[in-house]
Amino acid sequence: MMYKEVLLDTVDMEIINPRRNVYISDDSDKVFTLIVYYDESECMSCNVNNLNEWHRFLTQVYNADNSVKVCFVFAPEIGSVDKIRVLLQSQCFGHPVFVDSAHVFEKANPWIPKESIFHIFLLDKNNKIVLIGNPLQNQKINQLFFEVIGK
């Protein structure tokens, strides 16, 4: 997966805007993009509830460096789209989240393994993967994340 280009077309995805956008900035100045992708094989409710942990981590990221764009993509089962939408809207999460009910992310990137351990990655400015792993669950990945972004 390393250095593979990730196609991220959010046009056909529904965006759940946060109640308050904590970090508003122009994405054109971003050097890195952190992709957090949850598909139907994972517990969507658990991952929605985990957004507070992501908020704490992203606060550290933005305090260290403002060159990282974050993209959360939830790709739920067809029958649970409304449930996920309601759960996401009820959160006080300060970042936009995309609901990919048509699974366009998976279709555009079929080479991404099905195992969830490979669904969180950092892209460089050319949308190529430079780091794979969950910085919330792995201290080594957390350290590498900050080394890669240069902080």
C-alpha positions as CSV (number, residue, x, y, z in Angstrom):
1,M,0.0,0.0,0.0
2,M,2.9,2.4,0.7
3,Y,3.2,5.1,-1.9
4,K,0.0,4.0,-3.7
5,E,-2.2,6.9,-4.8
6,V,-5.6,7.1,-3.1
7,L,-8.5,8.5,-5.1
8,L,-10.8,10.6,-2.8
9,D,-13.8,11.9,-4.6
10,T,-16.3,13.1,-2.1
11,V,-18.8,14.6,-4.6
12,D,-21.2,11.6,-4.4
13,M,-20.9,11.4,-0.6
14,E,-23.2,13.1,1.9
15,I,-21.3,15.4,4.3
16,I,-22.4,15.7,7.9
17,N,-21.4,19.1,8.9
18,P,-20.4,19.5,12.5
19,R,-22.5,21.7,14.8
20,R,-19.5,23.8,15.2
21,N,-16.5,23.6,12.9
22,V,-13.5,23.8,15.2
23,Y,-10.8,24.0,12.5
24,I,-11.8,26.1,9.6
25,S,-9.1,26.6,7.0
26,D,-8.4,26.6,3.3
27,D,-7.6,23.1,2.2
28,S,-5.3,24.4,-0.6
29,D,-2.5,24.9,1.9
30,K,-2.6,21.3,3.3
31,V,0.5,19.1,2.7
32,F,-1.0,15.9,4.2
33,T,-4.4,14.3,4.3
34,L,-5.4,11.9,7.1
35,I,-8.0,9.4,5.9
36,V,-10.0,7.6,8.5
37,Y,-12.2,5.1,6.6
38,Y,-14.9,2.9,8.3
39,D,-16.7,0.4,6.2
40,E,-19.6,-1.9,6.8
41,S,-17.5,-4.6,8.3
42,E,-16.9,-2.5,11.4
43,C,-19.2,-1.5,14.2
44,M,-20.4,1.9,13.0
45,S,-21.9,2.9,16.3
46,C,-18.6,2.1,18.0
47,N,-16.7,4.2,15.5
48,V,-19.1,7.1,15.8
49,N,-18.7,7.0,19.6
50,N,-14.9,6.9,19.1
51,L,-14.9,10.4,17.5
52,N,-14.2,12.1,20.8
53,E,-10.9,10.3,20.9
54,W,-10.1,11.5,17.4
55,H,-11.0,15.0,18.5
56,R,-8.4,14.9,21.2
57,F,-5.8,13.5,18.8
58,L,-6.6,16.1,16.1
59,T,-6.3,18.9,18.7
60,Q,-2.7,17.8,19.2
61,V,-2.2,17.6,15.5
62,Y,-3.5,21.1,14.8
63,N,-1.6,22.5,17.8
64,A,1.6,21.0,16.3
65,D,1.0,21.7,12.6
66,N,-1.8,23.1,10.5
67,S,-0.8,21.4,7.3
68,V,-3.0,18.3,7.8
69,K,-6.4,17.9,6.3
70,V,-8.6,15.2,7.9
71,C,-11.2,13.2,6.0
72,F,-13.5,10.8,7.9
73,V,-15.4,8.4,5.6
74,F,-18.2,6.2,6.9
75,A,-19.4,3.6,4.4
76,P,-22.3,1.8,6.2
77,E,-24.5,-1.0,5.1
78,I,-27.5,0.1,2.9
79,G,-30.0,-0.5,5.7
80,S,-28.1,1.4,8.4
81,V,-27.4,4.7,6.5
82,D,-30.2,6.6,8.4
83,K,-29.0,5.3,11.7
84,I,-25.4,6.4,11.1
85,R,-26.6,9.8,9.8
86,V,-28.6,10.4,13.0
87,L,-25.6,9.2,15.2
88,L,-23.2,11.5,13.4
89,Q,-25.5,14.5,13.6
90,S,-25.9,14.0,17.3
91,Q,-22.2,14.2,18.0
92,C,-20.5,17.5,18.9
93,F,-17.6,16.5,16.6
94,G,-15.9,19.6,15.2
95,H,-14.9,18.0,11.9
96,P,-16.9,17.2,8.7
97,V,-17.7,13.5,8.2
98,F,-18.6,11.9,4.8
99,V,-21.2,9.2,4.5
100,D,-20.4,7.0,1.6
101,S,-23.6,5.1,1.1
102,A,-22.7,4.3,-2.5
103,H,-19.3,2.9,-1.5
104,V,-17.5,5.1,-4.0
105,F,-14.4,5.2,-2.0
106,E,-14.0,1.4,-2.0
107,K,-14.8,1.3,-5.7
108,A,-12.2,4.0,-6.5
109,N,-9.6,2.2,-4.4
110,P,-10.3,-1.6,-4.7
111,W,-6.7,-2.4,-3.8
112,I,-7.2,-1.3,-0.2
113,P,-7.4,-4.5,1.9
114,K,-10.6,-5.4,3.7
115,E,-8.9,-5.6,7.1
116,S,-9.7,-2.5,9.1
117,I,-6.1,-2.2,10.3
118,F,-5.4,-0.8,6.8
119,H,-8.2,1.8,6.8
120,I,-6.4,4.7,8.4
121,F,-3.6,6.3,6.5
122,L,-1.8,9.5,5.9
123,L,-1.4,10.8,2.4
124,D,1.2,13.3,1.1
125,K,0.4,16.2,-1.2
126,N,0.2,13.9,-4.2
127,N,-2.4,11.6,-2.4
128,K,0.2,8.8,-2.0
129,I,0.2,6.8,1.2
130,V,3.1,7.6,3.5
131,L,1.9,6.0,6.7
132,I,-0.6,3.3,7.6
133,G,-2.1,2.6,10.9
134,N,-4.2,4.0,13.8
135,P,-2.3,6.6,15.9
136,L,-5.0,6.2,18.6
137,Q,-4.3,2.5,19.1
138,N,-0.6,2.3,18.4
139,Q,2.0,4.6,20.1
140,K,4.6,3.8,17.5
141,I,2.2,4.9,14.7
142,N,1.4,8.0,16.7
143,Q,5.1,8.9,17.0
144,L,5.7,8.2,13.3
145,F,2.7,10.3,12.4
146,F,4.2,13.4,14.1
147,E,7.7,12.6,12.6
148,V,6.2,12.4,9.1
149,I,4.4,15.7,9.4
150,G,7.6,17.2,10.7
151,K,6.6,18.0,14.3
